[in-house]
Amino acid sequence: MECQPRPCARCGEDIPAERVDALPETRVCVRCSKEMGGEFVVLVSAERTSKEGSLKKNYGGYSTRKVRKPIKPRGEE
Ligand SMILES: [Zn+2]
């Protein structure tokens, strides 16, 4: 698949094709990603394996979820 530059969701400048190629999910350019402290946050939540109120310890694992940070136009943060 050929990657095309696309406009940054934050500042409107083109995201270079190389970045789109390396990070197909990205919606912001390198500079904005840095300014935002990263485009994604990883949420970790414990998996619930026992019933509510149970005294049994929860030995369940953890699940991680990668979510996109809300993107606000530059200058409105
Ligand atoms: Zn940008």
PDB file of the backbone (N, CA, C, O) and the ligand in Angstrom, with CONECT records:
HET     ZN  A 101       1
ATOM      1  N   MET A   1       0.841  -1.207   0.000  1.00  0.00           N
ATOM      2  CA  MET A   1       0.000   0.000   0.000  1.00  0.00           C
ATOM      3  C   MET A   1       0.870   1.249   0.000  1.00  0.00           C
ATOM      4  O   MET A   1       1.801   1.385   0.794  1.00  0.00           O
ATOM      5  N   GLU A   2       0.553   2.123  -0.880  1.00  0.00           N
ATOM      6  CA  GLU A   2       1.311   3.371  -0.992  1.00  0.00           C
ATOM      7  C   GLU A   2       0.832   4.362   0.066  1.00  0.00           C
ATOM      8  O   GLU A   2      -0.364   4.632   0.177  1.00  0.00           O
ATOM      9  N   CYS A   3       1.771   4.898   0.838  1.00  0.00           N
ATOM     10  CA  CYS A   3       1.384   5.855   1.867  1.00  0.00           C
ATOM     11  C   CYS A   3       1.472   7.282   1.345  1.00  0.00           C
ATOM     12  O   CYS A   3       2.455   7.668   0.712  1.00  0.00           O
ATOM     13  N   GLN A   4       0.471   8.026   1.610  1.00  0.00           N
ATOM     14  CA  GLN A   4       0.407   9.419   1.174  1.00  0.00           C
ATOM     15  C   GLN A   4       0.536  10.330   2.396  1.00  0.00           C
ATOM     16  O   GLN A   4       0.052  10.001   3.479  1.00  0.00           O
ATOM     17  N   PRO A   5       1.182  11.459   2.214  1.00  0.00           N
ATOM     18  CA  PRO A   5       1.173  12.435   3.302  1.00  0.00           C
ATOM     19  C   PRO A   5      -0.259  12.856   3.585  1.00  0.00           C
ATOM     20  O   PRO A   5      -1.073  12.940   2.666  1.00  0.00           O
ATOM     21  N   ARG A   6      -0.575  13.121   4.842  1.00  0.00           N
ATOM     22  CA  ARG A   6      -1.919  13.623   5.133  1.00  0.00           C
ATOM     23  C   ARG A   6      -1.820  14.747   6.146  1.00  0.00           C
ATOM     24  O   ARG A   6      -0.837  14.843   6.880  1.00  0.00           O
ATOM     25  N   PRO A   7      -2.838  15.597   6.188  1.00  0.00           N
ATOM     26  CA  PRO A   7      -2.733  16.750   7.081  1.00  0.00           C
ATOM     27  C   PRO A   7      -2.814  16.343   8.551  1.00  0.00           C
ATOM     28  O   PRO A   7      -3.565  15.442   8.923  1.00  0.00           O
ATOM     29  N   CYS A   8      -2.024  17.025   9.371  1.00  0.00           N
ATOM     30  CA  CYS A   8      -2.028  16.806  10.808  1.00  0.00           C
ATOM     31  C   CYS A   8      -3.362  17.272  11.385  1.00  0.00           C
ATOM     32  O   CYS A   8      -3.865  18.333  11.015  1.00  0.00           O
ATOM     33  N   ALA A   9      -3.934  16.481  12.290  1.00  0.00           N
ATOM     34  CA  ALA A   9      -5.227  16.822  12.876  1.00  0.00           C
ATOM     35  C   ALA A   9      -5.129  17.995  13.832  1.00  0.00           C
ATOM     36  O   ALA A   9      -6.146  18.542  14.260  1.00  0.00           O
ATOM     37  N   ARG A  10      -3.914  18.381  14.166  1.00  0.00           N
ATOM     38  CA  ARG A  10      -3.736  19.426  15.162  1.00  0.00           C
ATOM     39  C   ARG A  10      -3.302  20.746  14.537  1.00  0.00           C
ATOM     40  O   ARG A  10      -3.903  21.787  14.803  1.00  0.00           O
ATOM     41  N   CYS A  11      -2.253  20.708  13.700  1.00  0.00           N
ATOM     42  CA  CYS A  11      -1.757  21.972  13.156  1.00  0.00           C
ATOM     43  C   CYS A  11      -2.061  22.125  11.676  1.00  0.00           C
ATOM     44  O   CYS A  11      -1.886  23.206  11.114  1.00  0.00           O
ATOM     45  N   GLY A  12      -2.518  21.045  11.036  1.00  0.00           N
ATOM     46  CA  GLY A  12      -2.911  21.149   9.645  1.00  0.00           C
ATOM     47  C   GLY A  12      -1.779  21.001   8.649  1.00  0.00           C
ATOM     48  O   GLY A  12      -2.006  21.003   7.440  1.00  0.00           O
ATOM     49  N   GLU A  13      -0.548  20.870   9.155  1.00  0.00           N
ATOM     50  CA  GLU A  13       0.580  20.661   8.240  1.00  0.00           C
ATOM     51  C   GLU A  13       0.616  19.204   7.811  1.00  0.00           C
ATOM     52  O   GLU A  13       0.064  18.330   8.480  1.00  0.00           O
ATOM     53  N   ASP A  14       1.275  18.954   6.684  1.00  0.00           N
ATOM     54  CA  ASP A  14       1.346  17.588   6.192  1.00  0.00           C
ATOM     55  C   ASP A  14       2.179  16.687   7.100  1.00  0.00           C
ATOM     56  O   ASP A  14       3.266  17.059   7.541  1.00  0.00           O
ATOM     57  N   ILE A  15       1.651  15.508   7.367  1.00  0.00           N
ATOM     58  CA  ILE A  15       2.443  14.489   8.044  1.00  0.00           C
ATOM     59  C   ILE A  15       3.224  13.779   6.935  1.00  0.00           C
ATOM     60  O   ILE A  15       2.622  13.265   5.992  1.00  0.00           O
ATOM     61  N   PRO A  16       4.556  13.743   7.037  1.00  0.00           N
ATOM     62  CA  PRO A  16       5.345  13.145   5.955  1.00  0.00           C
ATOM     63  C   PRO A  16       4.952  11.681   5.711  1.00  0.00           C
ATOM     64  O   PRO A  16       4.594  10.958   6.641  1.00  0.00           O
ATOM     65  N   ALA A  17       5.027  11.267   4.457  1.00  0.00           N
ATOM     66  CA  ALA A  17       4.651   9.904   4.087  1.00  0.00           C
ATOM     67  C   ALA A  17       5.425   8.861   4.891  1.00  0.00           C
ATOM     68  O   ALA A  17       4.897   7.789   5.185  1.00  0.00           O
ATOM     69  N   GLU A  18       6.682   9.171   5.250  1.00  0.00           N
ATOM     70  CA  GLU A  18       7.496   8.211   6.007  1.00  0.00           C
ATOM     71  C   GLU A  18       6.882   7.936   7.376  1.00  0.00           C
ATOM     72  O   GLU A  18       6.908   6.807   7.866  1.00  0.00           O
ATOM     73  N   ARG A  19       6.327   8.989   7.989  1.00  0.00           N
ATOM     74  CA  ARG A  19       5.708   8.813   9.300  1.00  0.00           C
ATOM     75  C   ARG A  19       4.403   8.036   9.176  1.00  0.00           C
ATOM     76  O   ARG A  19       4.113   7.165   9.996  1.00  0.00           O
ATOM     77  N   VAL A  20       3.633   8.345   8.168  1.00  0.00           N
ATOM     78  CA  VAL A  20       2.379   7.624   7.937  1.00  0.00           C
ATOM     79  C   VAL A  20       2.679   6.144   7.672  1.00  0.00           C
ATOM     80  O   VAL A  20       1.951   5.250   8.102  1.00  0.00           O
ATOM     81  N   ASP A  21       3.776   5.926   6.949  1.00  0.00           N
ATOM     82  CA  ASP A  21       4.184   4.568   6.632  1.00  0.00           C
ATOM     83  C   ASP A  21       4.579   3.808   7.896  1.00  0.00           C
ATOM     84  O   ASP A  21       4.218   2.644   8.074  1.00  0.00           O
ATOM     85  N   ALA A  22       5.341   4.497   8.787  1.00  0.00           N
ATOM     86  CA  ALA A  22       5.817   3.855  10.010  1.00  0.00           C
ATOM     87  C   ALA A  22       4.708   3.738  11.048  1.00  0.00           C
ATOM     88  O   ALA A  22       4.687   2.791  11.833  1.00  0.00           O
ATOM     89  N   LEU A  23       3.800   4.687  11.053  1.00  0.00           N
ATOM     90  CA  LEU A  23       2.743   4.751  12.074  1.00  0.00           C
ATOM     91  C   LEU A  23       1.397   4.995  11.394  1.00  0.00           C
ATOM     92  O   LEU A  23       0.877   6.110  11.434  1.00  0.00           O
ATOM     93  N   PRO A  24       0.834   3.962  10.773  1.00  0.00           N
ATOM     94  CA  PRO A  24      -0.396   4.187   9.986  1.00  0.00           C
ATOM     95  C   PRO A  24      -1.555   4.743  10.802  1.00  0.00           C
ATOM     96  O   PRO A  24      -2.477   5.335  10.239  1.00  0.00           O
ATOM     97  N   GLU A  25      -1.523   4.561  12.129  1.00  0.00           N
ATOM     98  CA  GLU A  25      -2.635   5.052  12.953  1.00  0.00           C
ATOM     99  C   GLU A  25      -2.528   6.533  13.268  1.00  0.00           C
ATOM    100  O   GLU A  25      -3.479   7.141  13.758  1.00  0.00           O
ATOM    101  N   THR A  26      -1.389   7.101  12.991  1.00  0.00           N
ATOM    102  CA  THR A  26      -1.151   8.457  13.476  1.00  0.00           C
ATOM    103  C   THR A  26      -2.030   9.504  12.796  1.00  0.00           C
ATOM    104  O   THR A  26      -2.379   9.382  11.622  1.00  0.00           O
ATOM    105  N   ARG A  27      -2.370  10.511  13.548  1.00  0.00           N
ATOM    106  CA  ARG A  27      -3.168  11.597  12.984  1.00  0.00           C
ATOM    107  C   ARG A  27      -2.509  12.948  13.185  1.00  0.00           C
ATOM    108  O   ARG A  27      -3.027  13.974  12.746  1.00  0.00           O
ATOM    109  N   VAL A  28      -1.362  12.942  13.851  1.00  0.00           N
ATOM    110  CA  VAL A  28      -0.656  14.209  14.067  1.00  0.00           C
ATOM    111  C   VAL A  28       0.786  14.092  13.594  1.00  0.00           C
ATOM    112  O   VAL A  28       1.322  12.989  13.480  1.00  0.00           O
ATOM    113  N   CYS A  29       1.405  15.223  13.323  1.00  0.00           N
ATOM    114  CA  CYS A  29       2.787  15.230  12.869  1.00  0.00           C
ATOM    115  C   CYS A  29       3.730  15.011  14.053  1.00  0.00           C
ATOM    116  O   CYS A  29       3.310  15.001  15.210  1.00  0.00           O
ATOM    117  N   VAL A  30       5.012  14.836  13.733  1.00  0.00           N
ATOM    118  CA  VAL A  30       5.993  14.542  14.777  1.00  0.00           C
ATOM    119  C   VAL A  30       6.027  15.633  15.840  1.00  0.00           C
ATOM    120  O   VAL A  30       6.066  15.349  17.037  1.00  0.00           O
ATOM    121  N   ARG A  31       6.014  16.881  15.386  1.00  0.00           N
ATOM    122  CA  ARG A  31       6.110  17.993  16.329  1.00  0.00           C
ATOM    123  C   ARG A  31       4.923  18.012  17.278  1.00  0.00           C
ATOM    124  O   ARG A  31       5.096  18.168  18.487  1.00  0.00           O
ATOM    125  N   CYS A  32       3.718  17.854  16.742  1.00  0.00           N
ATOM    126  CA  CYS A  32       2.532  17.864  17.598  1.00  0.00           C
ATOM    127  C   CYS A  32       2.533  16.677  18.549  1.00  0.00           C
ATOM    128  O   CYS A  32       2.153  16.806  19.713  1.00  0.00           O
ATOM    129  N   SER A  33       2.957  15.531  18.057  1.00  0.00           N
ATOM    130  CA  SER A  33       3.021  14.353  18.903  1.00  0.00           C
ATOM    131  C   SER A  33       3.925  14.622  20.101  1.00  0.00           C
ATOM    132  O   SER A  33       3.611  14.239  21.228  1.00  0.00           O
ATOM    133  N   LYS A  34       5.060  15.288  19.842  1.00  0.00           N
ATOM    134  CA  LYS A  34       5.987  15.626  20.925  1.00  0.00           C
ATOM    135  C   LYS A  34       5.358  16.630  21.864  1.00  0.00           C
ATOM    136  O   LYS A  34       5.471  16.499  23.083  1.00  0.00           O
ATOM    137  N   GLU A  35       4.693  17.638  21.306  1.00  0.00           N
ATOM    138  CA  GLU A  35       4.093  18.674  22.139  1.00  0.00           C
ATOM    139  C   GLU A  35       2.973  18.114  23.014  1.00  0.00           C
ATOM    140  O   GLU A  35       2.753  18.584  24.130  1.00  0.00           O
ATOM    141  N   MET A  36       2.277  17.121  22.504  1.00  0.00           N
ATOM    142  CA  MET A  36       1.192  16.505  23.269  1.00  0.00           C
ATOM    143  C   MET A  36       1.717  15.493  24.274  1.00  0.00           C
ATOM    144  O   MET A  36       0.966  15.002  25.117  1.00  0.00           O
ATOM    145  N   GLY A  37       3.016  15.177  24.185  1.00  0.00           N
ATOM    146  CA  GLY A  37       3.573  14.143  25.042  1.00  0.00           C
ATOM    147  C   GLY A  37       3.159  12.766  24.577  1.00  0.00           C
ATOM    148  O   GLY A  37       2.984  11.857  25.389  1.00  0.00           O
ATOM    149  N   GLY A  38       3.002  12.608  23.295  1.00  0.00           N
ATOM    150  CA  GLY A  38       2.591  11.323  22.729  1.00  0.00           C
ATOM    151  C   GLY A  38       1.139  11.358  22.329  1.00  0.00           C
ATOM    152  O   GLY A  38       0.306  12.007  22.963  1.00  0.00           O
ATOM    153  N   GLU A  39       0.861  10.647  21.268  1.00  0.00           N
ATOM    154  CA  GLU A  39      -0.500  10.676  20.734  1.00  0.00           C
ATOM    155  C   GLU A  39      -1.425   9.683  21.440  1.00  0.00           C
ATOM    156  O   GLU A  39      -2.642   9.864  21.458  1.00  0.00           O
ATOM    157  N   PHE A  40      -0.842   8.643  22.016  1.00  0.00           N
ATOM    158  CA  PHE A  40      -1.659   7.597  22.625  1.00  0.00           C
ATOM    159  C   PHE A  40      -1.399   7.481  24.118  1.00  0.00           C
ATOM    160  O   PHE A  40      -0.308   7.798  24.590  1.00  0.00           O
ATOM    161  N   VAL A  41      -2.398   7.028  24.858  1.00  0.00           N
ATOM    162  CA  VAL A  41      -2.205   6.670  26.250  1.00  0.00           C
ATOM    163  C   VAL A  41      -2.533   5.184  26.371  1.00  0.00           C
ATOM    164  O   VAL A  41      -3.473   4.692  25.747  1.00  0.00           O
ATOM    165  N   VAL A  42      -1.758   4.490  27.169  1.00  0.00           N
ATOM    166  CA  VAL A  42      -2.048   3.079  27.396  1.00  0.00           C
ATOM    167  C   VAL A  42      -2.741   2.938  28.740  1.00  0.00           C
ATOM    168  O   VAL A  42      -2.184   3.296  29.777  1.00  0.00           O
ATOM    169  N   LEU A  43      -3.951   2.418  28.716  1.00  0.00           N
ATOM    170  CA  LEU A  43      -4.701   2.216  29.945  1.00  0.00           C
ATOM    171  C   LEU A  43      -4.552   0.764  30.371  1.00  0.00           C
ATOM    172  O   LEU A  43      -4.695  -0.155  29.565  1.00  0.00           O
ATOM    173  N   VAL A  44      -4.259   0.576  31.659  1.00  0.00           N
ATOM    174  CA  VAL A  44      -4.128  -0.779  32.181  1.00  0.00           C
ATOM    175  C   VAL A  44      -5.269  -1.014  33.155  1.00  0.00           C
ATOM    176  O   VAL A  44      -5.488  -0.210  34.060  1.00  0.00           O
ATOM    177  N   SER A  45      -5.987  -2.095  32.981  1.00  0.00           N
ATOM    178  CA  SER A  45      -7.035  -2.395  33.939  1.00  0.00           C
ATOM    179  C   SER A  45      -6.949  -3.856  34.354  1.00  0.00           C
ATOM    180  O   SER A  45      -6.653  -4.735  33.546  1.00  0.00           O
ATOM    181  N   ALA A  46      -7.217  -4.091  35.634  1.00  0.00           N
ATOM    182  CA  ALA A  46      -7.185  -5.454  36.149  1.00  0.00           C
ATOM    183  C   ALA A  46      -8.413  -6.196  35.649  1.00  0.00           C
ATOM    184  O   ALA A  46      -9.522  -5.663  35.637  1.00  0.00           O
ATOM    185  N   GLU A  47      -8.193  -7.421  35.244  1.00  0.00           N
ATOM    186  CA  GLU A  47      -9.333  -8.222  34.797  1.00  0.00           C
ATOM    187  C   GLU A  47     -10.039  -8.788  36.012  1.00  0.00           C
ATOM    188  O   GLU A  47      -9.408  -9.337  36.915  1.00  0.00           O
ATOM    189  N   ARG A  48     -11.338  -8.650  36.026  1.00  0.00           N
ATOM    190  CA  ARG A  48     -12.115  -9.123  37.165  1.00  0.00           C
ATOM    191  C   ARG A  48     -12.449 -10.600  36.966  1.00  0.00           C
ATOM    192  O   ARG A  48     -13.153 -10.983  36.031  1.00  0.00           O
ATOM    193  N   THR A  49     -11.918 -11.411  37.879  1.00  0.00           N
ATOM    194  CA  THR A  49     -12.201 -12.842  37.728  1.00  0.00           C
ATOM    195  C   THR A  49     -13.065 -13.370  38.860  1.00  0.00           C
ATOM    196  O   THR A  49     -13.586 -14.482  38.771  1.00  0.00           O
ATOM    197  N   SER A  50     -13.227 -12.584  39.933  1.00  0.00           N
ATOM    198  CA  SER A  50     -14.069 -13.070  41.026  1.00  0.00           C
ATOM    199  C   SER A  50     -15.324 -12.215  41.121  1.00  0.00           C
ATOM    200  O   SER A  50     -15.395 -11.114  40.575  1.00  0.00           O
ATOM    201  N   LYS A  51     -16.303 -12.748  41.823  1.00  0.00           N
ATOM    202  CA  LYS A  51     -17.565 -12.029  41.942  1.00  0.00           C
ATOM    203  C   LYS A  51     -17.434 -10.800  42.832  1.00  0.00           C
ATOM    204  O   LYS A  51     -16.537 -10.719  43.671  1.00  0.00           O
ATOM    205  N   GLU A  52     -18.305  -9.880  42.646  1.00  0.00           N
ATOM    206  CA  GLU A  52     -18.363  -8.673  43.464  1.00  0.00           C
ATOM    207  C   GLU A  52     -18.561  -9.078  44.920  1.00  0.00           C
ATOM    208  O   GLU A  52     -19.452  -9.874  45.217  1.00  0.00           O
ATOM    209  N   GLY A  53     -17.746  -8.545  45.838  1.00  0.00           N
ATOM    210  CA  GLY A  53     -17.899  -8.850  47.252  1.00  0.00           C
ATOM    211  C   GLY A  53     -17.212 -10.129  47.674  1.00  0.00           C
ATOM    212  O   GLY A  53     -17.173 -10.444  48.864  1.00  0.00           O
ATOM    213  N   SER A  54     -16.683 -10.854  46.752  1.00  0.00           N
ATOM    214  CA  SER A  54     -16.008 -12.104  47.090  1.00  0.00           C
ATOM    215  C   SER A  54     -14.694 -11.813  47.802  1.00  0.00           C
ATOM    216  O   SER A  54     -14.003 -10.847  47.475  1.00  0.00           O
ATOM    217  N   LEU A  55     -14.351 -12.654  48.778  1.00  0.00           N
ATOM    218  CA  LEU A  55     -13.097 -12.457  49.493  1.00  0.00           C
ATOM    219  C   LEU A  55     -11.929 -13.116  48.763  1.00  0.00           C
ATOM    220  O   LEU A  55     -10.762 -12.928  49.107  1.00  0.00           O
ATOM    221  N   LYS A  56     -12.277 -13.874  47.774  1.00  0.00           N
ATOM    222  CA  LYS A  56     -11.234 -14.550  47.017  1.00  0.00           C
ATOM    223  C   LYS A  56     -10.356 -13.516  46.328  1.00  0.00           C
ATOM    224  O   LYS A  56     -10.840 -12.539  45.757  1.00  0.00           O
ATOM    225  N   LYS A  57      -9.093 -13.751  46.393  1.00  0.00           N
ATOM    226  CA  LYS A  57      -8.189 -12.802  45.750  1.00  0.00           C
ATOM    227  C   LYS A  57      -8.303 -12.908  44.242  1.00  0.00           C
ATOM    228  O   LYS A  57      -8.592 -13.953  43.659  1.00  0.00           O
ATOM    229  N   ASN A  58      -8.063 -11.789  43.677  1.00  0.00           N
ATOM    230  CA  ASN A  58      -8.133 -11.727  42.232  1.00  0.00           C
ATOM    231  C   ASN A  58      -6.735 -11.972  41.655  1.00  0.00           C
ATOM    232  O   ASN A  58      -5.836 -11.140  41.772  1.00  0.00           O
ATOM    233  N   TYR A  59      -6.588 -13.121  41.041  1.00  0.00           N
ATOM    234  CA  TYR A  59      -5.304 -13.419  40.430  1.00  0.00           C
ATOM    235  C   TYR A  59      -5.354 -13.225  38.918  1.00  0.00           C
ATOM    236  O   TYR A  59      -4.525 -13.729  38.160  1.00  0.00           O
ATOM    237  N   GLY A  60      -6.340 -12.490  38.539  1.00  0.00           N
ATOM    238  CA  GLY A  60      -6.479 -12.271  37.094  1.00  0.00           C
ATOM    239  C   GLY A  60      -5.355 -11.425  36.540  1.00  0.00           C
ATOM    240  O   GLY A  60      -4.596 -10.800  37.280  1.00  0.00           O
ATOM    241  N   GLY A  61      -5.270 -11.420  35.289  1.00  0.00           N
ATOM    242  CA  GLY A  61      -4.213 -10.653  34.649  1.00  0.00           C
ATOM    243  C   GLY A  61      -4.641  -9.212  34.439  1.00  0.00           C
ATOM    244  O   GLY A  61      -5.655  -8.753  34.965  1.00  0.00           O
ATOM    245  N   TYR A  62      -3.867  -8.547  33.686  1.00  0.00           N
ATOM    246  CA  TYR A  62      -4.172  -7.166  33.364  1.00  0.00           C
ATOM    247  C   TYR A  62      -4.377  -7.042  31.869  1.00  0.00           C
ATOM    248  O   TYR A  62      -3.717  -7.698  31.063  1.00  0.00           O
ATOM    249  N   SER A  63      -5.299  -6.193  31.537  1.00  0.00           N
ATOM    250  CA  SER A  63      -5.473  -5.956  30.114  1.00  0.00           C
ATOM    251  C   SER A  63      -5.068  -4.518  29.813  1.00  0.00           C
ATOM    252  O   SER A  63      -5.296  -3.608  30.609  1.00  0.00           O
ATOM    253  N   THR A  64      -4.484  -4.347  28.684  1.00  0.00           N
ATOM    254  CA  THR A  64      -4.067  -2.996  28.304  1.00  0.00           C
ATOM    255  C   THR A  64      -4.852  -2.549  27.088  1.00  0.00           C
ATOM    256  O   THR A  64      -5.231  -3.339  26.223  1.00  0.00           O
ATOM    257  N   ARG A  65      -5.070  -1.285  27.064  1.00  0.00           N
ATOM    258  CA  ARG A  65      -5.832  -0.708  25.974  1.00  0.00           C
ATOM    259  C   ARG A  65      -5.112   0.548  25.538  1.00  0.00           C
ATOM    260  O   ARG A  65      -4.757   1.388  26.365  1.00  0.00           O
ATOM    261  N   LYS A  66      -4.899   0.676  24.261  1.00  0.00           N
ATOM    262  CA  LYS A  66      -4.238   1.880  23.760  1.00  0.00           C
ATOM    263  C   LYS A  66      -5.319   2.810  23.240  1.00  0.00           C
ATOM    264  O   LYS A  66      -6.059   2.462  22.320  1.00  0.00           O
ATOM    265  N   VAL A  67      -5.406   3.982  23.827  1.00  0.00           N
ATOM    266  CA  VAL A  67      -6.413   4.927  23.348  1.00  0.00           C
ATOM    267  C   VAL A  67      -5.760   6.203  22.859  1.00  0.00           C
ATOM    268  O   VAL A  67      -4.713   6.628  23.348  1.00  0.00           O
ATOM    269  N   ARG A  68      -6.399   6.781  21.904  1.00  0.00           N
ATOM    270  CA  ARG A  68      -5.933   8.019  21.318  1.00  0.00           C
ATOM    271  C   ARG A  68      -6.288   9.180  22.241  1.00  0.00           C
ATOM    272  O   ARG A  68      -7.409   9.269  22.741  1.00  0.00           O
ATOM    273  N   LYS A  69      -5.338  10.052  22.457  1.00  0.00           N
ATOM    274  CA  LYS A  69      -5.655  11.260  23.225  1.00  0.00           C
ATOM    275  C   LYS A  69      -6.547  12.163  22.378  1.00  0.00           C
ATOM    276  O   LYS A  69      -6.452  12.167  21.151  1.00  0.00           O
ATOM    277  N   PRO A  70      -7.413  12.926  23.040  1.00  0.00           N
ATOM    278  CA  PRO A  70      -8.187  13.883  22.256  1.00  0.00           C
ATOM    279  C   PRO A  70      -7.245  14.880  21.600  1.00  0.00           C
ATOM    280  O   PRO A  70      -6.317  15.384  22.233  1.00  0.00           O
ATOM    281  N   ILE A  71      -7.487  15.151  20.362  1.00  0.00           N
ATOM    282  CA  ILE A  71      -6.627  16.094  19.652  1.00  0.00           C
ATOM    283  C   ILE A  71      -7.318  17.445  19.560  1.00  0.00           C
ATOM    284  O   ILE A  71      -8.385  17.589  18.964  1.00  0.00           O
ATOM    285  N   LYS A  72      -6.678  18.415  20.162  1.00  0.00           N
ATOM    286  CA  LYS A  72      -7.229  19.770  20.103  1.00  0.00           C
ATOM    287  C   LYS A  72      -6.399  20.583  19.130  1.00  0.00           C
ATOM    288  O   LYS A  72      -5.186  20.399  19.032  1.00  0.00           O
ATOM    289  N   PRO A  73      -7.039  21.465  18.424  1.00  0.00           N
ATOM    290  CA  PRO A  73      -6.263  22.302  17.510  1.00  0.00           C
ATOM    291  C   PRO A  73      -5.170  23.045  18.274  1.00  0.00           C
ATOM    292  O   PRO A  73      -5.333  23.417  19.437  1.00  0.00           O
ATOM    293  N   ARG A  74      -4.078  23.244  17.595  1.00  0.00           N
ATOM    294  CA  ARG A  74      -2.933  23.930  18.170  1.00  0.00           C
ATOM    295  C   ARG A  74      -3.351  25.294  18.709  1.00  0.00           C
ATOM    296  O   ARG A  74      -4.075  26.037  18.047  1.00  0.00           O
ATOM    297  N   GLY A  75      -2.888  25.620  19.918  1.00  0.00           N
ATOM    298  CA  GLY A  75      -3.187  26.926  20.470  1.00  0.00           C
ATOM    299  C   GLY A  75      -4.437  26.946  21.313  1.00  0.00           C
ATOM    300  O   GLY A  75      -4.730  27.952  21.960  1.00  0.00           O
ATOM    301  N   GLU A  76      -5.188  25.849  21.319  1.00  0.00           N
ATOM    302  CA  GLU A  76      -6.410  25.803  22.135  1.00  0.00           C
ATOM    303  C   GLU A  76      -6.268  24.908  23.347  1.00  0.00           C
ATOM    304  O   GLU A  76      -7.264  24.518  23.956  1.00  0.00           O
ATOM    305  N   GLU A  77      -5.020  24.577  23.705  1.00  0.00           N
ATOM    306  CA  GLU A  77      -4.834  23.676  24.833  1.00  0.00           C
ATOM    307  C   GLU A  77      -4.593  24.430  26.107  1.00  0.00           C
ATOM    308  O   GLU A  77      -4.414  23.819  27.161  1.00  0.00           O
TER     309      GLU A  77
HETATM  310 ZN    ZN A 101       1.004  18.973  13.684  1.00  0.00          ZN2+
END
